[in-house]
Amino acid sequence: MAVSVQGQQVTFTPPAGAAGLVGDFTDWRKREPLPAAPGVPLSLTLPRGAWVEYAWVDAAGEPFADPDNPQKSLNPWWSYPRAAVVGEYARHPLWLRPEATRKGTAHRLTWEGEVFGGTRRAIVYTPHGHDPARPTPVYYVQDGVAFYRTGKLGEVMDRAAEAGLATGAVLVFVEPGDRNEEYYLNGRYLDFLRREVFARVEGEYVTPSARGLWGASLGGLISLYLGSRHPELFSRVVSHSGAFIARPGAQSPSGVIDTTTAGEWLLEQLTATPPTHLKTSLDTGTLEWLTGPNRRMAGLFADHFLPHQYREYPSGHNWVTWREALPEAFLYMQGS
């Protein structure tokens, strides 16, 4: 048996070749693997209702999937994570409704980039019955393909609108080139949005009544960073598991952007100048290294009585967490 669950106790049985266990509970590679030996069970106490992703690592530290567990997850980055559920992971009621019959329309854009170079892509998703001349909120969504295909944010909007729970918006799913470069507190990303994305979307597909930024992890970081600094452009931000451990120019010794030890620079900035112009939705998983920074960011917004919501989910830094968070985020922004 690969995984057994009794109450909050989850027992993992290592297969042949396993030397360690990694997952949401080790923040994957950000902490050392839990030592393991084939056939010797490991037990962890985890939150009730948790969805937990994990993998085994071999003696060389290379991850591999649990051969005895067929339960995959919504992970677009790696093929090896498998999942364990502590009881029942709650689905949002919107996902349990029938699929919408009145759906929006996807318009695909492709162009050669100027600010960052390379071929750039975006999907403009307009709600059912949309009139481009009618003022409508527009959200620029980072990691566009993942939010469109894996998160199914357009489907969230269709379901919410058909149920009479929310009004429609235009969703612009913007695909990054190098997301580490573009999203890590990079002011040039605003140049890219204004010169290349706004210019192709606004007027042609939407007359904005309000602009918002939407993203997960580093996408949440750049969304709140730019949204907080530019009240003339943005009035709404949605951030899922925002990577709020970040500082301009911070890198690890290997030259990779630092999302573990850089400190909470954006929190410092917003403490000095609270973003009173923003309506913000924040959420995070409780099994990730960014839980504390997101709680502290939400605490800042609460202390200053800023319009916001904050929610937590019993899962990690992954698309299971974010897909379940999408309905509440959309309803908070567009709820009727």
Long-range contacts (C-beta under 8 A, 24 or more apart in sequence): 1-68, 2-66, 2-67, 2-68, 2-69, 2-82, 3-66, 3-69, 3-84, 5-84, 5-85, 5-86, 5-87, 7-48, 8-45, 8-46, 8-47, 8-48, 8-86, 9-43, 9-44, 9-45, 10-43, 10-44, 10-45, 10-46, 10-52, 10-84, 10-86, 11-41, 11-42, 11-43, 12-36, 12-41, 12-42, 12-43, 12-44, 12-54, 12-66, 12-84, 13-39, 13-41, 13-42, 13-68, 14-38, 14-39, 14-40, 14-41, 14-42, 14-56, 15-56, 15-66, 15-67, 15-68, 17-56, 17-58, 17-59, 17-64, 18-56, 18-57, 18-58, 19-56, 19-57, 19-58, 19-59, 19-61, 20-56, 20-57, 20-61, 21-54, 21-55, 21-56, 21-57, 22-54, 22-55, 22-56, 22-57, 22-63, 23-52, 23-53, 23-54, 23-55, 23-81, 23-316, 24-52, 24-53, 24-54, 24-285, 24-287, 24-288, 24-315, 24-316, 24-317, 24-318, 25-52, 25-54, 25-287, 27-288, 27-289, 27-317, 28-317, 30-260, 30-289, 33-57, 33-61, 46-86, 46-287, 47-86, 47-286, 47-287, 47-314, 48-86, 48-87, 48-314, 49-86, 49-87, 49-88, 49-89, 49-90, 49-314, 50-85, 50-86, 50-87, 50-89, 50-286, 50-287, 50-314, 50-315, 51-83, 51-84, 51-85, 51-86, 51-89, 51-314, 51-315, 51-316, 51-320, 51-321, 52-83, 52-84, 52-85, 52-86, 52-287, 52-315, 52-316, 53-81, 53-82, 53-83, 53-315, 53-316, 53-318, 53-320, 54-81, 54-82, 54-83, 54-84, 55-80, 55-81, 55-82, 73-318, 73-319, 73-320, 74-150, 74-318, 74-319, 74-320, 74-323, 75-318, 75-319, 76-146, 76-150, 76-319, 81-318, 83-320, 86-314, 89-314, 89-315, 89-320, 89-324, 90-324, 91-324, 92-324, 92-327, 92-328, 93-327, 94-156, 94-159, 94-160, 94-163, 94-165, 94-327, 94-331, 95-159, 95-324, 95-327, 97-159, 97-163, 99-155, 99-159, 100-155, 100-158, 100-159, 100-161, 100-162, 101-162, 102-128, 102-129, 102-158, 102-161, 102-162, 103-128, 103-154, 103-158, 104-128, 104-130, 104-154, 104-157, 104-158, 104-168, 104-171, 105-130, 106-148, 106-154, 107-205, 109-200, 109-201, 111-196, 111-200, 113-177, 113-192, 113-196, 114-195, 114-196, 115-188, 115-191, 115-192, 115-195, 115-196, 116-177, 116-178, 116-181, 116-182, 116-188, 116-192, 117-177, 118-177, 120-175, 120-177, 120-196, 121-145, 121-175, 122-172, 122-173, 122-174, 122-175, 122-197, 122-200, 122-201, 123-148, 123-172, 123-173, 124-170, 124-171, 124-172, 124-173, 124-201, 124-205, 124-206, 125-153, 125-154, 125-157, 125-170, 125-171, 125-172, 125-173, 126-170, 126-205, 126-206, 127-157, 127-158, 127-161, 127-168, 127-169, 127-170, 128-158, 128-161, 128-162, 128-168, 129-168, 130-168, 130-170, 130-206, 132-203, 132-204, 132-205, 132-206, 132-207, 133-207, 134-207, 135-207, 135-208, 135-209, 136-168, 136-169, 136-170, 136-206, 136-207, 136-208, 136-209, 137-169, 137-170, 137-208, 137-209, 137-210, 137-211, 137-212, 137-236, 137-333, 137-334, 138-169, 138-170, 138-171, 138-172, 138-201, 138-202, 138-206, 138-208, 138-210, 138-211, 138-212, 139-169, 139-170, 139-171, 139-172, 139-211, 139-212, 139-213, 139-214, 139-236, 139-238, 139-333, 140-172, 140-174, 140-193, 140-197, 140-211, 140-212, 140-213, 140-214, 141-171, 141-172, 141-173, 141-174, 141-214, 141-215, 141-219, 142-174, 142-176, 142-179, 142-183, 142-213, 142-214, 142-215, 142-216, 142-218, 142-219, 142-220, 142-222, 142-223, 143-175, 143-176, 143-179, 143-215, 143-216, 143-219, 144-172, 144-173, 144-174, 144-175, 144-176, 145-173, 145-175, 146-216, 146-319, 147-173, 147-214, 147-216, 148-173, 150-319, 150-323, 151-319, 151-322, 151-323, 151-326, 152-323, 152-326, 153-214, 153-326, 153-330, 156-326, 156-327, 156-330, 157-330, 157-334, 159-327, 160-327, 160-330, 160-331, 160-334, 160-335, 164-336, 165-331, 165-335, 165-336, 166-330, 166-331, 166-334, 166-335, 166-336, 167-334, 167-336, 168-334, 169-333, 169-334, 170-201, 170-205, 170-206, 171-214, 172-197, 172-201, 179-218, 179-219, 180-218, 180-256, 180-257, 182-222, 183-215, 183-218, 183-219, 183-221, 183-222, 184-218, 184-221, 184-222, 184-246, 184-257, 185-221, 185-222, 185-225, 185-246, 185-247, 185-248, 185-265, 185-266, 186-222, 187-226, 189-222, 189-226, 190-226, 190-230, 190-233, 193-226, 194-233, 210-235, 210-236, 211-235, 211-236, 212-236, 212-237, 212-238, 212-333, 213-237, 213-238, 214-238, 214-239, 214-329, 215-239, 215-240, 215-242, 216-240, 216-241, 216-322, 217-241, 217-242, 217-243, 217-290, 217-317, 218-243, 218-259, 220-244, 221-246, 221-266, 224-266, 224-280, 224-297, 225-266, 227-275, 227-278, 227-280, 228-266, 228-269, 228-270, 228-273, 228-275, 228-278, 231-275, 231-277, 231-278, 234-278, 235-277, 235-278, 235-279, 236-278, 236-279, 236-280, 236-333, 237-278, 237-279, 237-280, 237-281, 238-280, 238-281, 238-329, 238-333, 239-280, 239-281, 239-282, 239-283, 239-294, 240-283, 240-284, 240-321, 240-322, 240-325, 240-326, 240-329, 241-283, 241-284, 241-285, 241-288, 241-290, 241-294, 241-317, 241-321, 241-322, 242-282, 242-284, 242-290, 242-293, 242-294, 242-297, 243-290, 244-290, 244-293, 244-294, 244-296, 244-297, 245-289, 245-290, 245-293, 260-289, 264-293, 264-296, 264-297, 266-297, 267-293, 267-296, 267-297, 267-300, 270-297, 270-300, 271-300, 274-300, 274-301, 274-304, 274-306, 275-306, 276-304, 276-306, 278-306, 278-307, 278-308, 279-307, 279-308, 279-333, 280-306, 280-307, 280-308, 280-309, 281-308, 281-309, 281-328, 281-329, 281-332, 281-333, 282-308, 282-309, 282-310, 282-311, 283-310, 283-311, 283-312, 283-313, 283-321, 283-325, 283-328, 283-329, 284-312, 284-313, 284-321, 285-312, 285-313, 285-314, 285-315, 285-316, 285-317, 285-318, 285-321, 286-312, 286-313, 286-314, 286-315, 287-314, 287-315, 287-316, 288-316, 288-317, 288-321, 289-317, 290-317
